[in-house]
C-alpha cells in the first residue's frame, strides 16, 4: 500500500527569541515594526524570503501568532508569511474561523501587500482587519517577486465584502520604506526569488 507524506510546517527556531505569545504591541507602527523585524531576521538567518506577518488582537495589540516565509525550507509554495501567521493563529485559538463571534477582533499585519494567494487566504480566514507595508509595485521592484494577477481594487473587494460582518478593514502602506529595506537586502544577498 502506498502512503503519502503528512504535512508539517515549522517556523524557524529563532522565532521564540523575537516573539512571545501574549506580548503587547500597542500601536499599528509597533506591530508593523515587529513583522518587519521578523522579515529582516528571516533574511539574515537564511531561513526564508524577506517577508514577515503576524496576527494580533486588534484592540489590545496582543500577539496571537507570528509568521515568516518558509517556502524553500518547508518545500511548500503555500508557506508565505501571511499564510503561516494565519495557520498558526488558527491553531492557537482553536478554530479555522478567525472571525468567530467568541473571539476578539483579530487582524493580520504583513510587511508586504498580500500576493494573490494570500489575498485569498485573508478572504477565507475570517480575519477582520489587514494592515500592509510595501505595495505590490514595491515588492516587485525591490524584491523581484511575482505577486500574481491580483486585481487593482483588491483592497476594496475586501472592504466591501458582504455580509457586512465578513468585510475586512484594510490599512495600507504602513512603514513601507522600512519594509522595502528588507526586500533590497534580500536582493543584495542574491536570495532565491519565486
Ligand atoms: Zn503570499
Backbone and ligand atoms as CSV (ligand in chain L), in Angstrom:
chain,resi,resn,atom,element,x,y,z
A,1,UNK,N,N,0.836,-1.195,0.000
A,1,UNK,CA,C,0.000,0.000,0.000
A,1,UNK,C,C,0.885,1.265,0.000
A,2,UNK,N,N,0.561,2.187,-0.851
A,2,UNK,CA,C,1.338,3.435,-0.907
A,2,UNK,C,C,0.873,4.396,0.180
A,3,UNK,N,N,1.815,4.966,0.863
A,3,UNK,CA,C,1.426,6.002,1.826
A,3,UNK,C,C,1.947,7.350,1.342
A,4,UNK,N,N,1.279,8.382,1.742
A,4,UNK,CA,C,1.661,9.731,1.352
A,4,UNK,C,C,2.170,10.494,2.574
A,5,UNK,N,N,3.019,11.496,2.337
A,5,UNK,CA,C,3.579,12.218,3.488
A,5,UNK,C,C,2.520,13.007,4.251
A,6,UNK,N,N,2.706,13.139,5.547
A,6,UNK,CA,C,1.946,14.119,6.314
A,6,UNK,C,C,2.574,15.489,6.084
A,7,UNK,N,N,1.861,16.508,6.439
A,7,UNK,CA,C,2.366,17.869,6.218
A,7,UNK,C,C,2.706,18.507,7.560
A,8,UNK,N,N,3.950,18.940,7.695
A,8,UNK,CA,C,4.357,19.678,8.887
A,8,UNK,C,C,5.067,20.935,8.419
A,9,UNK,N,N,4.624,22.073,8.882
A,9,UNK,CA,C,5.287,23.338,8.565
A,9,UNK,C,C,5.754,23.948,9.878
A,10,UNK,N,N,7.053,24.194,9.998
A,10,UNK,CA,C,7.637,24.664,11.253
A,10,UNK,C,C,8.214,26.050,11.070
A,11,UNK,N,N,7.848,26.972,11.945
A,11,UNK,CA,C,8.516,28.272,11.931
A,11,UNK,C,C,9.965,28.081,12.390
A,12,UNK,N,N,10.886,28.935,11.939
A,12,UNK,CA,C,12.293,28.792,12.351
A,12,UNK,C,C,12.437,28.868,13.878
A,13,UNK,N,N,13.470,28.186,14.405
A,13,UNK,CA,C,13.675,28.152,15.859
A,13,UNK,C,C,13.881,29.538,16.456
A,14,UNK,N,N,14.478,30.466,15.677
A,14,UNK,CA,C,14.776,31.794,16.231
A,14,UNK,C,C,13.509,32.603,16.530
A,15,UNK,N,N,12.371,32.174,16.025
A,15,UNK,CA,C,11.121,32.919,16.242
A,15,UNK,C,C,10.897,33.191,17.731
A,16,UNK,N,N,11.196,32.197,18.580
A,16,UNK,CA,C,10.918,32.365,20.017
A,16,UNK,C,C,11.826,33.429,20.657
A,17,UNK,N,N,12.942,33.769,19.995
A,17,UNK,CA,C,13.801,34.842,20.509
A,17,UNK,C,C,13.150,36.213,20.294
A,18,UNK,N,N,12.382,36.327,19.222
A,18,UNK,CA,C,11.785,37.620,18.870
A,18,UNK,C,C,10.333,37.758,19.311
A,19,UNK,N,N,9.643,36.629,19.403
A,19,UNK,CA,C,8.185,36.678,19.556
A,19,UNK,C,C,7.720,35.866,20.751
A,20,UNK,N,N,6.990,36.529,21.652
A,20,UNK,CA,C,6.368,35.806,22.766
A,20,UNK,C,C,4.858,35.926,22.667
A,21,UNK,N,N,4.180,34.781,22.757
A,21,UNK,CA,C,2.713,34.803,22.741
A,21,UNK,C,C,2.245,35.675,23.896
A,22,UNK,N,N,1.295,36.565,23.605
A,22,UNK,CA,C,0.758,37.420,24.655
A,22,UNK,C,C,1.491,38.747,24.805
A,23,UNK,N,N,2.655,38.924,24.124
A,23,UNK,CA,C,3.338,40.223,24.171
A,23,UNK,C,C,2.438,41.277,23.540
A,24,UNK,N,N,2.585,42.528,23.995
A,24,UNK,CA,C,1.657,43.551,23.564
A,24,UNK,C,C,2.357,44.628,22.735
A,25,UNK,N,N,1.760,44.962,21.610
A,25,UNK,CA,C,2.283,45.981,20.696
A,25,UNK,C,C,1.171,47.015,20.516
A,26,UNK,N,N,1.184,48.071,21.340
A,26,UNK,CA,C,0.021,48.970,21.377
A,26,UNK,C,C,-0.316,49.652,20.048
A,27,UNK,N,N,0.689,50.164,19.320
A,27,UNK,CA,C,0.344,50.945,18.117
A,27,UNK,C,C,0.508,50.105,16.848
A,28,UNK,N,N,-0.151,50.554,15.792
A,28,UNK,CA,C,-0.045,49.883,14.493
A,28,UNK,C,C,1.409,49.900,14.008
A,29,UNK,N,N,2.106,51.018,14.267
A,29,UNK,CA,C,3.507,51.114,13.833
A,29,UNK,C,C,4.371,50.087,14.578
A,30,UNK,N,N,4.126,49.900,15.866
A,30,UNK,CA,C,4.906,48.901,16.626
A,30,UNK,C,C,4.661,47.493,16.081
A,31,UNK,N,N,3.419,47.236,15.702
A,31,UNK,CA,C,3.093,45.913,15.149
A,31,UNK,C,C,3.805,45.724,13.802
A,32,UNK,N,N,3.792,46.787,12.985
A,32,UNK,CA,C,4.462,46.696,11.681
A,32,UNK,C,C,5.974,46.549,11.864
A,33,UNK,N,N,6.546,47.290,12.825
A,33,UNK,CA,C,7.993,47.170,13.070
A,33,UNK,C,C,8.359,45.751,13.479
A,34,UNK,N,N,7.476,45.138,14.253
A,34,UNK,CA,C,7.709,43.752,14.682
A,34,UNK,C,C,7.733,42.809,13.467
A,35,UNK,N,N,6.776,42.926,12.551
A,35,UNK,CA,C,6.768,41.995,11.409
A,35,UNK,C,C,7.909,42.298,10.436
A,36,UNK,N,N,8.324,43.563,10.345
A,36,UNK,CA,C,9.496,43.885,9.521
A,36,UNK,C,C,10.744,43.248,10.149
A,37,UNK,N,N,10.826,43.267,11.487
A,37,UNK,CA,C,11.962,42.607,12.177
A,37,UNK,C,C,11.947,41.099,11.915
A,38,UNK,N,N,10.775,40.509,11.856
A,38,UNK,CA,C,10.684,39.078,11.516
A,38,UNK,C,C,11.235,38.845,10.107
A,39,UNK,N,N,10.812,39.705,9.163
A,39,UNK,CA,C,11.269,39.578,7.777
A,39,UNK,C,C,12.785,39.737,7.695
A,40,UNK,N,N,13.319,40.756,8.388
A,40,UNK,CA,C,14.759,41.030,8.353
A,40,UNK,C,C,15.543,39.859,8.947
A,41,UNK,N,N,15.052,39.306,10.038
A,41,UNK,CA,C,15.752,38.187,10.682
A,41,UNK,C,C,15.700,36.948,9.802
A,42,UNK,N,N,14.582,36.756,9.120
A,42,UNK,CA,C,14.466,35.606,8.199
A,42,UNK,C,C,15.543,35.682,7.112
A,43,UNK,N,N,15.812,36.902,6.646
A,43,UNK,CA,C,16.848,37.099,5.625
A,43,UNK,C,C,18.241,36.881,6.231
A,44,UNK,N,N,18.495,37.519,7.400
A,44,UNK,CA,C,19.841,37.438,7.992
A,44,UNK,C,C,20.202,36.008,8.393
A,45,UNK,N,N,19.199,35.253,8.852
A,45,UNK,CA,C,19.483,33.877,9.295
A,45,UNK,C,C,19.350,32.858,8.152
A,46,UNK,N,N,19.055,33.363,6.955
A,46,UNK,CA,C,18.922,32.478,5.779
A,46,UNK,C,C,17.860,31.393,5.962
A,47,UNK,N,N,16.736,31.774,6.579
A,47,UNK,CA,C,15.678,30.772,6.810
A,47,UNK,C,C,14.494,30.945,5.866
A,48,UNK,N,N,14.544,31.954,4.976
A,48,UNK,CA,C,13.440,32.103,4.040
A,48,UNK,C,C,13.406,33.470,3.396
A,49,UNK,N,N,12.317,33.773,2.741
A,49,UNK,CA,C,12.165,35.011,1.990
A,49,UNK,C,C,11.969,36.224,2.890
A,50,UNK,N,N,12.025,37.433,2.302
A,50,UNK,CA,C,12.042,38.681,3.069
A,50,UNK,C,C,10.654,39.170,3.480
A,51,UNK,N,N,9.894,38.275,4.049
A,51,UNK,CA,C,8.514,38.623,4.401
A,51,UNK,C,C,8.186,38.163,5.823
A,52,UNK,N,N,7.510,39.051,6.570
A,52,UNK,CA,C,7.052,38.726,7.915
A,52,UNK,C,C,5.605,39.133,8.072
A,53,UNK,N,N,4.897,38.458,8.953
A,53,UNK,CA,C,3.491,38.767,9.197
A,53,UNK,C,C,3.138,38.306,10.606
A,54,UNK,N,N,2.031,38.813,11.139
A,54,UNK,CA,C,1.591,38.343,12.452
A,54,UNK,C,C,0.120,38.650,12.633
A,55,UNK,N,N,-0.525,37.810,13.423
A,55,UNK,CA,C,-1.912,38.060,13.822
A,55,UNK,C,C,-1.894,38.645,15.230
A,56,UNK,N,N,-2.626,39.734,15.392
A,56,UNK,CA,C,-2.759,40.404,16.688
A,56,UNK,C,C,-4.238,40.540,17.047
A,57,UNK,N,N,-4.489,40.699,18.354
A,57,UNK,CA,C,-5.807,41.194,18.771
A,57,UNK,C,C,-5.824,42.677,18.418
A,58,UNK,N,N,-6.780,43.080,17.600
A,58,UNK,CA,C,-6.752,44.442,17.044
A,58,UNK,C,C,-6.875,45.514,18.129
A,59,UNK,N,N,-7.699,45.290,19.143
A,59,UNK,CA,C,-7.957,46.349,20.126
A,59,UNK,C,C,-6.847,46.486,21.164
A,60,UNK,N,N,-6.156,45.403,21.459
A,60,UNK,CA,C,-5.142,45.436,22.524
A,60,UNK,C,C,-3.725,45.358,21.983
A,61,UNK,N,N,-3.545,44.854,20.757
A,61,UNK,CA,C,-2.205,44.654,20.206
A,61,UNK,C,C,-1.508,43.425,20.763
A,62,UNK,N,N,-2.246,42.532,21.394
A,62,UNK,CA,C,-1.641,41.303,21.915
A,62,UNK,C,C,-1.310,40.375,20.746
A,63,UNK,N,N,-0.061,39.873,20.756
A,63,UNK,CA,C,0.396,38.979,19.682
A,63,UNK,C,C,-0.245,37.603,19.841
A,64,UNK,N,N,-0.882,37.149,18.758
A,64,UNK,CA,C,-1.506,35.817,18.753
A,64,UNK,C,C,-0.609,34.816,18.032
A,65,UNK,N,N,-0.039,35.249,16.883
A,65,UNK,CA,C,0.767,34.308,16.098
A,65,UNK,C,C,1.684,35.052,15.144
A,66,UNK,N,N,2.975,34.691,15.114
A,66,UNK,CA,C,3.887,35.249,14.123
A,66,UNK,C,C,3.960,34.343,12.890
A,67,UNK,N,N,4.508,34.902,11.788
A,67,UNK,CA,C,4.732,34.080,10.599
A,67,UNK,C,C,5.859,34.662,9.774
A,68,UNK,N,N,6.651,33.788,9.172
A,68,UNK,CA,C,7.618,34.219,8.164
A,68,UNK,C,C,7.509,33.280,6.976
A,69,UNK,N,N,8.051,33.720,5.867
A,69,UNK,CA,C,8.065,32.909,4.656
A,69,UNK,C,C,9.023,31.734,4.832
A,70,UNK,N,N,8.516,30.503,4.650
A,70,UNK,CA,C,9.387,29.315,4.718
A,70,UNK,C,C,9.173,28.432,3.485
A,71,UNK,N,N,8.933,29.080,2.337
A,71,UNK,CA,C,8.662,28.344,1.100
A,71,UNK,C,C,9.759,27.323,0.788
A,72,UNK,N,N,11.021,27.784,0.845
A,72,UNK,CA,C,12.123,26.880,0.485
A,72,UNK,C,C,12.314,25.773,1.520
A,73,UNK,N,N,12.482,26.172,2.792
A,73,UNK,CA,C,12.757,25.183,3.843
A,73,UNK,C,C,11.580,24.220,4.012
A,74,UNK,N,N,10.379,24.731,3.833
A,74,UNK,CA,C,9.192,23.893,4.004
A,74,UNK,C,C,8.814,23.112,2.753
A,75,UNK,N,N,9.571,23.365,1.655
A,75,UNK,CA,C,9.237,22.767,0.358
A,75,UNK,C,C,7.745,22.932,0.075
A,76,UNK,N,N,7.290,24.175,0.195
A,76,UNK,CA,C,5.846,24.424,0.124
A,76,UNK,C,C,5.586,25.817,-0.433
A,77,UNK,N,N,4.999,25.883,-1.627
A,77,UNK,CA,C,4.717,27.179,-2.253
A,77,UNK,C,C,3.628,27.940,-1.511
A,78,UNK,N,N,2.902,27.253,-0.638
A,78,UNK,CA,C,1.831,27.903,0.122
A,78,UNK,C,C,2.363,28.629,1.359
A,79,UNK,N,N,3.614,28.340,1.749
A,79,UNK,CA,C,4.104,28.765,3.062
A,79,UNK,C,C,4.623,30.202,3.065
A,80,UNK,N,N,3.783,31.125,2.624
A,80,UNK,CA,C,4.098,32.547,2.692
A,80,UNK,C,C,3.915,33.024,4.136
A,81,UNK,N,N,4.504,34.184,4.466
A,81,UNK,CA,C,4.444,34.693,5.841
A,81,UNK,C,C,3.008,34.846,6.334
A,82,UNK,N,N,2.144,35.421,5.484
A,82,UNK,CA,C,0.754,35.647,5.891
A,82,UNK,C,C,0.047,34.325,6.163
A,83,UNK,N,N,0.273,33.344,5.279
A,83,UNK,CA,C,-0.377,32.038,5.438
A,83,UNK,C,C,0.102,31.370,6.724
A,84,UNK,N,N,1.405,31.478,7.016
A,84,UNK,CA,C,1.935,30.868,8.241
A,84,UNK,C,C,1.307,31.520,9.476
A,85,UNK,N,N,1.251,32.866,9.476
A,85,UNK,CA,C,0.662,33.559,10.635
A,85,UNK,C,C,-0.806,33.165,10.816
A,86,UNK,N,N,-1.531,33.083,9.708
A,86,UNK,CA,C,-2.955,32.712,9.809
A,86,UNK,C,C,-3.106,31.274,10.312
A,87,UNK,N,N,-2.292,30.364,9.789
A,87,UNK,CA,C,-2.409,28.955,10.202
A,87,UNK,C,C,-2.029,28.773,11.664
A,88,UNK,N,N,-0.950,29.450,12.089
A,88,UNK,CA,C,-0.533,29.331,13.495
A,88,UNK,C,C,-1.599,29.951,14.400
A,89,UNK,N,N,-2.176,31.073,13.963
A,89,UNK,CA,C,-3.233,31.716,14.756
A,89,UNK,C,C,-4.451,30.795,14.886
A,90,UNK,N,N,-4.808,30.132,13.800
A,90,UNK,CA,C,-5.972,29.245,13.841
A,90,UNK,C,C,-5.746,28.094,14.815
A,91,UNK,N,N,-4.508,27.581,14.860
A,91,UNK,CA,C,-4.193,26.544,15.851
A,91,UNK,C,C,-4.218,27.135,17.261
A,92,UNK,N,N,-3.708,28.370,17.409
A,92,UNK,CA,C,-3.622,28.991,18.740
A,92,UNK,C,C,-5.005,29.252,19.339
A,93,UNK,N,N,-5.945,29.680,18.494
A,93,UNK,CA,C,-7.280,29.997,19.030
A,93,UNK,C,C,-8.242,28.818,18.916
A,94,UNK,N,N,-7.818,27.757,18.215
A,94,UNK,CA,C,-8.604,26.523,18.207
A,94,UNK,C,C,-9.762,26.482,17.238
A,95,UNK,N,N,-9.710,27.314,16.186
A,95,UNK,CA,C,-10.748,27.239,15.155
A,95,UNK,C,C,-10.207,27.765,13.837
A,96,UNK,N,N,-10.760,27.247,12.725
A,96,UNK,CA,C,-10.362,27.730,11.399
A,96,UNK,C,C,-10.892,29.126,11.135
A,97,UNK,N,N,-11.876,29.570,11.936
A,97,UNK,CA,C,-12.546,30.840,11.650
A,97,UNK,C,C,-12.066,31.921,12.609
A,98,UNK,N,N,-11.137,32.761,12.129
A,98,UNK,CA,C,-10.600,33.826,12.977
A,98,UNK,C,C,-11.616,34.956,13.187
A,99,UNK,N,N,-12.765,34.856,12.515
A,99,UNK,CA,C,-13.833,35.833,12.734
A,99,UNK,C,C,-14.948,35.273,13.602
A,100,UNK,N,N,-14.698,34.147,14.259
A,100,UNK,CA,C,-15.741,33.539,15.105
A,100,UNK,C,C,-16.184,34.525,16.184
A,101,UNK,N,N,-17.468,34.498,16.498
A,101,UNK,CA,C,-18.034,35.547,17.369
A,101,UNK,C,C,-17.484,35.485,18.796
A,102,UNK,N,N,-16.977,34.342,19.233
A,102,UNK,CA,C,-16.462,34.273,20.613
A,102,UNK,C,C,-15.034,34.822,20.725
A,103,UNK,N,N,-14.418,35.146,19.588
A,103,UNK,CA,C,-13.033,35.639,19.605
A,103,UNK,C,C,-13.000,37.160,19.617
A,104,UNK,N,N,-11.904,37.753,20.167
A,104,UNK,CA,C,-11.726,39.202,19.995
A,104,UNK,C,C,-11.477,39.504,18.521
A,105,UNK,N,N,-11.632,40.783,18.138
A,105,UNK,CA,C,-11.360,41.180,16.752
A,105,UNK,C,C,-9.884,40.915,16.448
A,106,UNK,N,N,-9.622,40.158,15.392
A,106,UNK,CA,C,-8.244,39.793,15.044
A,106,UNK,C,C,-7.821,40.461,13.742
A,107,UNK,N,N,-6.545,40.831,13.673
A,107,UNK,CA,C,-6.022,41.489,12.474
A,107,UNK,C,C,-4.745,40.790,12.015
A,108,UNK,N,N,-4.482,40.901,10.720
A,108,UNK,CA,C,-3.234,40.402,10.147
A,108,UNK,C,C,-2.386,41.598,9.742
A,109,UNK,N,N,-1.162,41.658,10.252
A,109,UNK,CA,C,-0.215,42.708,9.866
A,109,UNK,C,C,0.859,42.042,9.025
A,110,UNK,N,N,1.131,42.592,7.841
A,110,UNK,CA,C,2.091,41.949,6.942
A,110,UNK,C,C,3.042,42.971,6.338
A,111,UNK,N,N,4.325,42.608,6.259
A,111,UNK,CA,C,5.347,43.561,5.805
A,111,UNK,C,C,5.168,43.930,4.337
A,112,UNK,N,N,4.518,43.071,3.561
A,112,UNK,CA,C,4.232,43.371,2.158
A,112,UNK,C,C,2.769,43.063,1.859
A,113,UNK,N,N,2.236,43.792,0.906
A,113,UNK,CA,C,0.850,43.556,0.491
A,113,UNK,C,C,0.678,42.097,0.056
A,114,UNK,N,N,-0.428,41.459,0.419
A,114,UNK,CA,C,-0.599,40.046,0.059
A,114,UNK,C,C,-0.539,39.800,-1.452
A,115,UNK,N,N,0.080,38.677,-1.827
A,115,UNK,CA,C,0.027,38.197,-3.212
A,115,UNK,C,C,-1.379,37.651,-3.467
A,116,UNK,N,N,-1.599,37.154,-4.663
A,116,UNK,CA,C,-2.953,36.686,-4.981
A,116,UNK,C,C,-3.364,35.516,-4.076
A,117,UNK,N,N,-2.411,34.655,-3.736
A,117,UNK,CA,C,-2.728,33.519,-2.864
A,117,UNK,C,C,-3.108,33.992,-1.457
A,118,UNK,N,N,-2.309,34.915,-0.907
A,118,UNK,CA,C,-2.564,35.373,0.461
A,118,UNK,C,C,-3.808,36.250,0.530
A,119,UNK,N,N,-4.104,36.944,-0.550
A,119,UNK,CA,C,-5.362,37.698,-0.638
A,119,UNK,C,C,-6.526,36.714,-0.454
A,120,UNK,N,N,-6.449,35.600,-1.149
A,120,UNK,CA,C,-7.476,34.556,-0.987
A,120,UNK,C,C,-7.492,34.000,0.431
A,121,UNK,N,N,-6.299,33.818,1.008
A,121,UNK,CA,C,-6.234,33.300,2.376
A,121,UNK,C,C,-6.890,34.263,3.362
A,122,UNK,N,N,-6.669,35.562,3.150
A,122,UNK,CA,C,-7.307,36.566,4.013
A,122,UNK,C,C,-8.823,36.436,3.896
A,123,UNK,N,N,-9.286,36.289,2.676
A,123,UNK,CA,C,-10.732,36.164,2.411
A,123,UNK,C,C,-11.349,35.027,3.230
A,124,UNK,N,N,-10.683,33.875,3.252
A,124,UNK,CA,C,-11.262,32.689,3.903
A,124,UNK,C,C,-10.944,32.579,5.376
A,125,UNK,N,N,-10.012,33.388,5.876
A,125,UNK,CA,C,-9.543,33.193,7.255
A,125,UNK,C,C,-10.503,33.728,8.307
A,126,UNK,N,N,-11.332,34.706,7.918
A,126,UNK,CA,C,-12.199,35.351,8.901
A,126,UNK,C,C,-11.544,36.532,9.595
A,127,UNK,N,N,-10.296,36.862,9.170
A,127,UNK,CA,C,-9.591,37.994,9.788
A,127,UNK,C,C,-10.407,39.263,9.527
A,128,UNK,N,N,-10.394,40.208,10.491
A,128,UNK,CA,C,-11.292,41.357,10.358
A,128,UNK,C,C,-10.594,42.651,9.972
A,129,UNK,N,N,-9.259,42.650,10.107
A,129,UNK,CA,C,-8.521,43.837,9.687
A,129,UNK,C,C,-7.185,43.402,9.104
A,130,UNK,N,N,-6.758,44.104,8.045
A,130,UNK,CA,C,-5.498,43.803,7.376
A,130,UNK,C,C,-4.666,45.078,7.312
A,131,UNK,N,N,-3.411,44.991,7.745
A,131,UNK,CA,C,-2.513,46.145,7.717
A,131,UNK,C,C,-1.281,45.751,6.912
A,132,UNK,N,N,-0.949,46.541,5.866
A,132,UNK,CA,C,0.124,46.150,4.952
A,132,UNK,C,C,1.248,47.186,4.913
A,133,UNK,N,N,2.456,46.706,4.585
A,133,UNK,CA,C,3.626,47.573,4.412
A,133,UNK,C,C,3.815,47.931,2.950
A,134,UNK,N,N,4.750,47.252,2.279
A,134,UNK,CA,C,5.049,47.601,0.888
A,134,UNK,C,C,3.871,47.290,-0.037
A,135,UNK,N,N,3.787,48.055,-1.113
A,135,UNK,CA,C,2.789,47.795,-2.152
A,135,UNK,C,C,3.289,46.664,-3.053
A,136,UNK,N,N,2.389,46.124,-3.862
A,136,UNK,CA,C,2.773,45.098,-4.841
A,136,UNK,C,C,3.871,45.635,-5.766
A,137,UNK,N,N,3.744,46.902,-6.158
A,137,UNK,CA,C,4.731,47.502,-7.062
A,137,UNK,C,C,6.114,47.524,-6.397
A,138,UNK,N,N,6.156,47.884,-5.121
A,138,UNK,CA,C,7.437,47.919,-4.400
A,138,UNK,C,C,8.006,46.504,-4.239
A,139,UNK,N,N,7.142,45.542,-3.945
A,139,UNK,CA,C,7.613,44.163,-3.759
A,139,UNK,C,C,8.214,43.631,-5.054
A,140,UNK,N,N,7.592,44.007,-6.177
A,140,UNK,CA,C,8.109,43.565,-7.473
A,140,UNK,C,C,9.379,44.321,-7.836
A,141,UNK,N,N,9.372,45.625,-7.561
A,141,UNK,CA,C,10.523,46.461,-7.947
A,141,UNK,C,C,11.768,46.128,-7.128
A,142,UNK,N,N,11.622,46.052,-5.795
A,142,UNK,CA,C,12.795,45.886,-4.919
A,142,UNK,C,C,13.117,44.422,-4.629
A,143,UNK,N,N,12.127,43.539,-4.747
A,143,UNK,CA,C,12.371,42.135,-4.444
A,143,UNK,C,C,12.335,41.238,-5.667
A,144,UNK,N,N,11.678,41.718,-6.734
A,144,UNK,CA,C,11.574,40.916,-7.949
A,144,UNK,C,C,10.554,39.789,-7.863
A,145,UNK,N,N,9.719,39.817,-6.820
A,145,UNK,CA,C,8.759,38.718,-6.637
A,145,UNK,C,C,7.513,38.913,-7.505
A,146,UNK,N,N,6.999,37.802,-7.992
A,146,UNK,CA,C,5.750,37.801,-8.757
A,146,UNK,C,C,4.590,37.682,-7.769
A,147,UNK,N,N,3.732,38.678,-7.746
A,147,UNK,CA,C,2.623,38.675,-6.787
A,147,UNK,C,C,1.337,38.122,-7.379
A,148,UNK,N,N,1.401,37.718,-8.652
A,148,UNK,CA,C,0.228,37.125,-9.294
A,148,UNK,C,C,-0.758,38.185,-9.761
A,149,UNK,N,N,-1.776,37.750,-10.520
A,149,UNK,CA,C,-2.715,38.710,-11.123
A,149,UNK,C,C,-3.758,39.230,-10.128
A,150,UNK,N,N,-3.271,39.943,-9.125
A,150,UNK,CA,C,-4.189,40.483,-8.111
A,150,UNK,C,C,-4.880,41.720,-8.677
A,151,UNK,N,N,-6.188,41.825,-8.532
A,151,UNK,CA,C,-6.888,42.977,-9.129
A,151,UNK,C,C,-6.483,44.288,-8.455
A,152,UNK,N,N,-6.436,45.387,-9.216
A,152,UNK,CA,C,-6.016,46.671,-8.638
A,152,UNK,C,C,-6.911,47.112,-7.478
A,153,UNK,N,N,-8.174,46.691,-7.492
A,153,UNK,CA,C,-9.095,47.091,-6.412
A,153,UNK,C,C,-9.235,46.000,-5.349
A,154,UNK,N,N,-8.143,45.234,-5.149
A,154,UNK,CA,C,-8.168,44.106,-4.204
A,154,UNK,C,C,-8.596,44.526,-2.799
A,155,UNK,N,N,-8.142,45.724,-2.372
A,155,UNK,CA,C,-8.461,46.169,-1.006
A,155,UNK,C,C,-9.948,46.496,-0.884
A,156,UNK,N,N,-10.489,47.149,-1.914
A,156,UNK,CA,C,-11.917,47.496,-1.875
A,156,UNK,C,C,-12.797,46.247,-1.915
A,157,UNK,N,N,-12.311,45.222,-2.604
A,157,UNK,CA,C,-13.087,43.975,-2.644
A,157,UNK,C,C,-13.196,43.393,-1.224
A,158,UNK,N,N,-12.123,43.475,-0.456
A,158,UNK,CA,C,-12.176,43.021,0.944
A,158,UNK,C,C,-13.071,43.931,1.784
A,159,UNK,N,N,-12.893,45.249,1.577
A,159,UNK,CA,C,-13.655,46.227,2.383
A,159,UNK,C,C,-15.166,46.125,2.134
A,160,UNK,N,N,-15.530,45.810,0.887
A,160,UNK,CA,C,-16.953,45.823,0.519
A,160,UNK,C,C,-17.588,44.441,0.564
A,161,UNK,N,N,-16.879,43.499,1.158
A,161,UNK,CA,C,-17.397,42.127,1.213
A,161,UNK,C,C,-18.734,42.092,1.954
A,162,UNK,N,N,-19.621,41.247,1.484
A,162,UNK,CA,C,-20.897,41.046,2.166
A,162,UNK,C,C,-20.975,39.591,2.646
A,163,UNK,N,N,-21.723,39.239,3.679
A,163,UNK,CA,C,-22.389,40.213,4.556
A,163,UNK,C,C,-21.383,41.090,5.277
A,164,UNK,N,N,-21.895,42.211,5.762
A,164,UNK,CA,C,-21.035,43.260,6.320
A,164,UNK,C,C,-20.101,42.756,7.420
A,165,UNK,N,N,-20.561,41.773,8.202
A,165,UNK,CA,C,-19.712,41.305,9.309
A,165,UNK,C,C,-18.507,40.510,8.813
A,166,UNK,N,N,-18.491,40.146,7.519
A,166,UNK,CA,C,-17.324,39.456,6.958
A,166,UNK,C,C,-16.404,40.426,6.209
A,167,UNK,N,N,-16.760,41.693,6.173
A,167,UNK,CA,C,-15.914,42.688,5.499
A,167,UNK,C,C,-14.587,42.835,6.253
A,168,UNK,N,N,-13.531,43.190,5.524
A,168,UNK,CA,C,-12.195,43.330,6.114
A,168,UNK,C,C,-11.749,44.788,5.983
A,169,UNK,N,N,-11.454,45.404,7.116
A,169,UNK,CA,C,-10.891,46.757,7.096
A,169,UNK,C,C,-9.448,46.640,6.581
A,170,UNK,N,N,-9.040,47.548,5.692
A,170,UNK,CA,C,-7.679,47.475,5.148
A,170,UNK,C,C,-6.964,48.809,5.362
A,171,UNK,N,N,-5.765,48.755,5.948
A,171,UNK,CA,C,-4.918,49.941,6.115
A,171,UNK,C,C,-3.610,49.650,5.378
A,172,UNK,N,N,-3.277,50.480,4.385
A,172,UNK,CA,C,-2.129,50.188,3.511
A,172,UNK,C,C,-0.946,51.126,3.776
A,173,UNK,N,N,0.229,50.669,3.285
A,173,UNK,CA,C,1.454,51.488,3.214
A,173,UNK,C,C,1.947,51.958,4.585
A,174,UNK,N,N,1.864,51.115,5.601
A,174,UNK,CA,C,2.387,51.479,6.924
A,174,UNK,C,C,3.886,51.144,6.952
A,175,UNK,N,N,4.725,52.143,7.195
A,175,UNK,CA,C,6.198,51.960,7.262
A,175,UNK,C,C,6.743,51.229,6.034
A,176,UNK,N,N,6.160,51.529,4.875
A,176,UNK,CA,C,6.538,50.813,3.646
A,176,UNK,C,C,8.023,50.969,3.327
A,177,UNK,N,N,8.590,52.162,3.595
A,177,UNK,CA,C,10.006,52.378,3.268
A,177,UNK,C,C,10.901,51.442,4.085
A,178,UNK,N,N,10.533,51.234,5.360
A,178,UNK,CA,C,11.331,50.334,6.217
A,178,UNK,C,C,11.232,48.888,5.730
A,179,UNK,N,N,10.050,48.521,5.249
A,179,UNK,CA,C,9.869,47.156,4.736
A,179,UNK,C,C,10.637,46.966,3.421
A,180,UNK,N,N,10.740,48.033,2.624
A,180,UNK,CA,C,11.492,47.963,1.356
A,180,UNK,C,C,12.967,47.663,1.602
A,181,UNK,N,N,13.495,48.169,2.717
A,181,UNK,CA,C,14.909,47.944,3.032
A,181,UNK,C,C,15.202,46.445,3.111
A,182,UNK,N,N,14.269,45.681,3.676
A,182,UNK,CA,C,14.464,44.228,3.811
A,182,UNK,C,C,14.432,43.552,2.431
A,183,UNK,N,N,13.546,44.020,1.561
A,183,UNK,CA,C,13.490,43.467,0.198
A,183,UNK,C,C,14.820,43.711,-0.523
A,184,UNK,N,N,15.337,44.938,-0.364
A,184,UNK,CA,C,16.609,45.280,-1.031
A,184,UNK,C,C,17.748,44.420,-0.484
A,185,UNK,N,N,17.743,44.224,0.831
A,185,UNK,CA,C,18.794,43.424,1.474
A,185,UNK,C,C,18.771,41.990,0.935
A,186,UNK,N,N,17.579,41.457,0.758
A,186,UNK,CA,C,17.442,40.084,0.242
A,186,UNK,C,C,18.000,40.008,-1.178
A,187,UNK,N,N,17.701,41.021,-1.984
A,187,UNK,CA,C,18.208,41.064,-3.354
A,187,UNK,C,C,19.735,41.142,-3.365
A,188,UNK,N,N,20.291,41.991,-2.455
A,188,UNK,CA,C,21.762,42.101,-2.335
A,188,UNK,C,C,22.401,40.750,-2.003
A,189,UNK,N,N,21.690,39.974,-1.191
A,189,UNK,CA,C,22.231,38.666,-0.772
A,189,UNK,C,C,21.963,37.581,-1.823
A,190,UNK,N,N,21.375,37.987,-2.957
A,190,UNK,CA,C,21.027,37.042,-4.026
A,190,UNK,C,C,20.116,35.931,-3.540
A,191,UNK,N,N,19.141,36.304,-2.715
A,191,UNK,CA,C,18.164,35.327,-2.233
A,191,UNK,C,C,17.335,34.769,-3.380
A,192,UNK,N,N,16.830,33.577,-3.190
A,192,UNK,CA,C,16.022,32.927,-4.230
A,192,UNK,C,C,14.707,33.691,-4.400
A,193,UNK,N,N,14.366,33.977,-5.660
A,193,UNK,CA,C,13.120,34.696,-5.957
A,193,UNK,C,C,12.163,33.722,-6.624
A,194,UNK,N,N,10.907,33.714,-6.135
A,194,UNK,CA,C,9.931,32.763,-6.680
A,194,UNK,C,C,8.597,33.434,-6.892
L,1,ZN,ZN,ZN,1.561,35.407,-0.439
